Amino acid sequence: MPVVFPEALKSEGNISVTVVPVASITDTSAPSLASITSDGVNASFYFYSGSAGATSTTNTGTAPRRLGSKDVFNEFGETTHAVGDLQYVYDPQADDTADANKVKAICAEGEQVYLVYRYGKDAETDLGVGDKVNLWLVELGPQNEQPTGDGEFDQLAITQAAIVKAPPVKGIALAA
């Protein structure tokens, strides 16, 4: 068997996230490009690096030892799906129709939205038919207006919790 050393893709600049109202995606097994781009907002350049990270973790534990066994085995348990807090740009002096506030407007407290993640393509490239995406259905918490930190280079931002409402749908190609 030949040894393969696959080329790795850099993550910087190659992750995009689009926020889409829940009603816009009616088929999560084959979401259409139009359903995402017509009502969604590409939030890739609104979100700060490190926010909106999507993860799944599974509990592990020790199974009961069998009477005659000298070995003990681990088992998988429940899986928890989570999305890290969203932190994004906004303009506190502009209304929600301003370009700077598009993510603020679509991410209203209490709304359910899909976070559509695309990995491995330049974030400046528009979504396209055939692009593989991951869909995470989340419910949004309060929008907390605060600076990103307390230094001279920090910016005003909104930080917002998101809770996952359904198992993610991963590796789905966008349909026409």
N, C-alpha and C positions, 0 to 999 in steps of 0.2 A: 504494500500500500504506500503510495507516495506521501511524503510529508507536505502539508499545505500550510503556508503562512499567509493568511488572508489579510488584505489591507483593511485597516480600521478607518472608520469615518469620524472626523472631528465633530464634536457636539456644538462647539461655538458657532453660532450663525446658522445651524442646520436643524433647528427645532422651531416649529411654528404652532401657535395655538389660536384657534378661532372659537369665539363664544357664539353659540347659536340658541335661539329660543327653543324650548322643548317641543312646541307645536310644529316647528319647521321640519323636523326629522320624523317622518312617519314609518320609515323602514330602516331599522338599525342594521339589518343584515346586508343591505345594499343602498346606503344613503346616496342620494343624487348630489352631484356637484352644485346644481342650481339651488337645492334646498338649503345648502350650507352658505353659499356665497350671496344669495339674494337677501336673506334676513340676518345673517351672521356678521360679526365684526372680527376682523383679523386683529387679535390682541397682542401679537408677537412683539411689537415695538412699544406697547403700553406696559406690559408686565416687566417687572424688574427680574434680573437673573436670580435664580434660587426660589422664586415664588411659583405657586401652582404645580409643584412637583407631584406626580401621580405615582402611588405605590400600592402594592398588595403584599401583606405579610400574613404568614400562616403560623399559628401556634404549633409548637411541637411538645410532646410529652412522652413519658415512659409508659408503655403498655404494661398491664399486669403480667408478672412473671408466671409462667406455666408451672404446674406442680413438679414435673420431672425435668424441667429445663434449668441449665446453669447459665443460660444467656438471657439478657433482657433487651428488648427492642424498643425503639422509638416509633411514634406514630405522628402523623399530621392531624391537626384539629381544625378549628374554624379559621377561615380566612377573613381578614379585615382589609377593605379597600379604602384608601384615603387620598385626598388631594390636599396638599399644603395650602396655607393661607395665600390668597391672591394679594399681590401688592402691585399697584399700577398708578400710572400718571393720571393727573386730572388738573383742571384749571378751576380753582374755587371762585373766580370772578366771572366765569362764563356760564351760559345756560347749557343744558344737556344736549342741545343740537350742535354745539361747537365740536370740531374735530377732536380736540383734546379731551372731551368728555363722552365720547362714544362708548367706551367700555363702562364708564360710570353709569350711563343711561341703561345699557343692556343688562348690567349686573345689579339691578335693584334688589334691595333686601326682600327675602322671602321667595324670590323667583326661582324656578327650576330652569336650568340651561344645560346644554351639552357643551363640554369642553372637548374640542376636536383637536387632537394632537397629531402632528405629522413630523416624523423624524427622518433625517437623512437627506433632506433637500434644503437648499438655501432658503432661509426664511423670507428672503425678498422675492422668491419665485411664487407666483400665484398657485393656489391649489388647482389640480388638474384631474381630469378623468383618468382613473387607473391608479392615482396616488393611494398608497395604503395609509390608513389613519386608525387611531384609537379613539373611541367615543366613551366619555365619562359623563354620566348624568349626575349633576350635583344640585343641591339646594343651597342658596346663598344667604349668609348671615348679614349682620349690620355692616354698613360702610363706615369705617373708622378713619377719619381724616387726621393725618399725622405726618410729621417729617420722616424721611427714611433713616434719620439719625440726628446727631446734634453737631455735626461738623460743618465746615465752610462749604463743602461740596455736596451736602445732602440736599434733597428736594422734597417738596410737598407731595404726598402720595395718599392713596386710600389703601388700607389693609382690610381684608374681608375674609372671613372664614367660609369654607365650602365643605358641605358634607355629602358623601357619595350616597346616592339613592338606589342604585342598581349595580350589579356586576358590570365591569367595563366590557366593551366589545372591542376586541383588538385585531389589528391586521386586516381590516376590511378595505377593499378597493372601492374608491368612489365611482359611482355609475354616472352615465350621461344624463 
